């Protein structure tokens, strides 16, 4: 089962077996959070559609839908959303 960074740090703090295992910090420092991912997507979303590239297997209609969705994402207020 995969652990979140928070769960891993909690295990290190509470487990005598991990008390002096500093490799845990390398793992945590290597991870990125949702806020960095969202910021990156929003930073590049504005350039979507500014150049044309043919992608084999993607129709013009599908391409337009993808571009439209990314434009909506770029203009969305800050935060995380769950779509059902």
VMD Tcl script that draws the C-alpha trace (Angstrom):
set ca {
  {0.00 0.00 0.00}
  {1.37 3.41 -0.94}
  {1.81 6.00 1.81}
  {1.44 9.76 1.67}
  {4.39 11.90 2.72}
  {2.52 12.76 5.92}
  {1.93 9.11 6.76}
  {5.58 8.29 6.11}
  {6.77 11.12 8.38}
  {4.33 10.05 11.10}
  {5.67 6.50 10.91}
  {9.23 7.79 11.21}
  {8.31 9.93 14.22}
  {6.57 7.08 16.03}
  {8.49 3.97 15.04}
  {11.69 3.03 16.88}
  {12.81 1.12 13.77}
  {12.81 4.35 11.73}
  {14.09 6.70 14.45}
  {17.46 7.37 12.83}
  {16.53 6.57 9.22}
  {17.25 9.83 7.40}
  {16.54 8.24 3.99}
  {12.88 8.92 4.72}
  {13.58 12.64 4.26}
  {15.07 12.01 0.80}
  {11.83 10.31 -0.21}
  {9.67 13.13 1.18}
  {11.81 15.87 -0.40}
  {11.57 14.12 -3.77}
  {7.77 14.31 -3.76}
  {5.64 17.17 -5.01}
  {2.22 18.18 -3.82}
  {-1.05 18.88 -5.59}
  {-0.53 22.63 -5.30}
  {2.67 22.47 -7.39}
  {0.98 20.25 -9.96}
  {-2.03 22.60 -10.19}
  {0.24 25.64 -10.50}
  {2.23 24.00 -13.30}
  {-0.89 22.98 -15.23}
  {-2.35 26.48 -14.89}
  {0.93 28.04 -16.04}
  {0.97 26.06 -19.29}
  {-2.79 25.91 -19.92}
  {-2.81 29.40 -21.42}
  {-0.53 28.29 -24.24}
  {-2.78 25.41 -25.27}
  {-4.07 26.05 -28.75}
  {-1.47 28.69 -29.51}
  {0.27 26.28 -31.85}
  {-1.05 23.47 -33.98}
  {0.43 20.02 -33.82}
  {-1.11 16.99 -35.45}
  {-1.40 14.10 -33.03}
  {-2.19 10.83 -34.70}
  {-5.46 9.36 -33.46}
  {-6.91 12.61 -32.04}
  {-9.70 14.07 -34.14}
  {-10.28 17.81 -34.55}
  {-13.42 17.61 -32.35}
  {-11.54 15.75 -29.59}
  {-8.68 18.24 -29.83}
  {-11.08 21.18 -29.48}
  {-12.71 19.57 -26.41}
  {-9.31 19.07 -24.76}
  {-8.30 22.69 -25.47}
  {-11.63 23.95 -24.14}
  {-11.25 21.95 -20.93}
  {-7.73 23.25 -20.36}
  {-8.87 26.85 -20.92}
  {-11.58 26.34 -18.26}
  {-8.96 24.95 -15.90}
  {-6.68 27.94 -16.49}
  {-9.52 30.33 -15.62}
  {-10.79 28.37 -12.59}
  {-10.41 29.82 -9.10}
  {-7.64 28.40 -6.91}
  {-8.44 25.17 -5.10}
  {-8.99 21.49 -5.68}
  {-12.17 20.10 -7.14}
  {-13.81 16.71 -7.23}
  {-16.03 16.09 -10.22}
  {-18.67 13.41 -9.97}
}
mol new
graphics top color blue
foreach p $ca { graphics top sphere $p radius 0.5 }
foreach p [lrange $ca 0 end-1] q [lrange $ca 1 end] { graphics top cylinder $p $q radius 0.2 }
display resetview
